[in-house]
């Protein structure tokens, strides 16, 4: 049960941080402030002010042009609000249904920043035999894609054919 709540808190914090720099911020702020205020018995305005302060830090870091600072600000905001959501969910497991509804509402708001997509196509030809790996870096995440066994024929096809070596 705890793992499910942690996953939900993580999804909630991620969506919240995305909305902090997006067009759907006001709606997200209102819903999340109400969510926390209802659980803590606190003032919705006070929670909203905390959300606004976190957003201001994130926007400042994002607009500063330093990608590392922006990534760090996003991570800090996500960690902070994930912990708060997790504590709220643990204290009131019935809150999970409400947080799921909030997430469903925020899903329609779309990403905060246009996403850049880069497609890379590689072709291995010639006399290579063996495993081919494509390695790349996406922000701070490293990716490795196994593209299979290299084909050794001049035309890029395996000279052994699909049934194995020829006699």
N, C-alpha and C positions, 0 to 999 in steps of 0.2 A: 504494500500500500504506500509506504513512504517513497519508494522509487517512482511510482506514478505521480505523486504529489510534487516531487522534485522535478520531474520532467514537465509537468504542467507549469510550475513556477518558472522554469527556464524558458519555456515557450512564451509565457506572459511577459517576462522581463525583456526578452528579445523583441517581441512585438512593440512593447512600450518604447524601448530605445529607438526602434525604427521610426515610430510615430513622432518622437521628439524633434526630428529634423524634417518632418514631412507635413503635407497639407492637412492631414487628419489629426493634428496635435490637439486642437481644442476638444474634439469629441473624445479622444483617448484620455486627455487630462480629466475631463468631467467624469467619465466612467470609472477610471482608476481611483481618483480621489474619493468618489462615493464608495467604492469597494473597500478601501482601507479604513475610511471613517466609520463605516458600518461595523467593521470588525473590532476596531480599537475603542469605539465610543468617543473618538476624537472629533475634532472640527474639520469638516470637509475643506474649508478655506485654508486651514493650516497645512493639510496634506497637499492641497493644490499649490501652495506656495513652495513646498519642498520639491514637488514635481517641476515647477517653473525654474527653481534654482538649478536643479540637475540639468534641465533642458538648456538653460543659459550657458552653463559650463560646456556642454556638448556642442552647442552652436558656435561658441567662441573658438573651441578647439578645431572644429571642422572648417570654419571660415579662415582660420589662421594659416592654412596652406601646408601645415606640417602633418603629413600623413601618419607618422608615428604618434604624434600627440592626439590626433583625432581617434586613432585606433585605441589608444590608452584610455581616452575619455569614454568611448563607447563601452569598453570592457569594464571600467570602473562603475559606470551607470548600470550596466547589466548585472554585475555582481551585487551591487547594493540593492537593487529592486528585486532581484531574484531571491535574495535572503529574506527580504521583507515579505514577499509573496509566500515563500515557503513557510515562514513562521505563521502567517495568517491562515494558511491551509492546514497546517498541523493543529492549530488551536481550534479551527472550525472546519472540519472536513466537508460540511455541506456547502462551504464557499467554493468548492471546486466547480460545481455546476454553474455558478455565477461567473467565475473566471473563464470558463469555457465559452459562455455566451458572449462575454466581452471580446474574447479572441476572435470568435466568429464574426462579430461586428467589425472589428478592426481589420480583418482579412481583406475586406472589400476596399480598403483605403489605398492599397497598392504600395509599392516601395517608395521610400522617401527620396531617393536619389536615382536618376536613370542608371540602369545597370549596363555596363559595357560588356559585350560578349565578343570574345576572340576565338576564332576557329582555326586550328592548325591541322593541316593535312600533310603527312609525310609518306613518301613512297620509297621503299628499299628495293633496289635492283642491282644487278651485277652478280658477282661471284660470292656474295656473303652467305655463310651457312651458320646457323645457330639462333640464339634468342635475340630479339630486338626489343629494347626498352626505350620508351619515350619519357623523359624526365623534364619537369618544369616546376616553376615556382609561381604560386598565386598568392599574392600578399605575403603572409608569413607561413602559409601552408604549402608543403611540398607535395607534389603529386607524381606518381609513377604509373604509367599505363603499359601493361604487357600487350604488345601487339601481335604476339605469336612468334612463330618460327620464321626466320628470314627465308625467302625463296632464292635459290641460287642461280637460276637460269638468267640469260641475258635479257629475256623479256619479263622478268619478275616472277615467273612461275617456277614451281618446284620441278626440277628436271626428273625427279623420281616419280612424279605423278601421284595421284591420290591413292594408288594401290601399293606404294613402296617402290624400292629400286627396280630398275629394269635389268633383265639378265644380260 
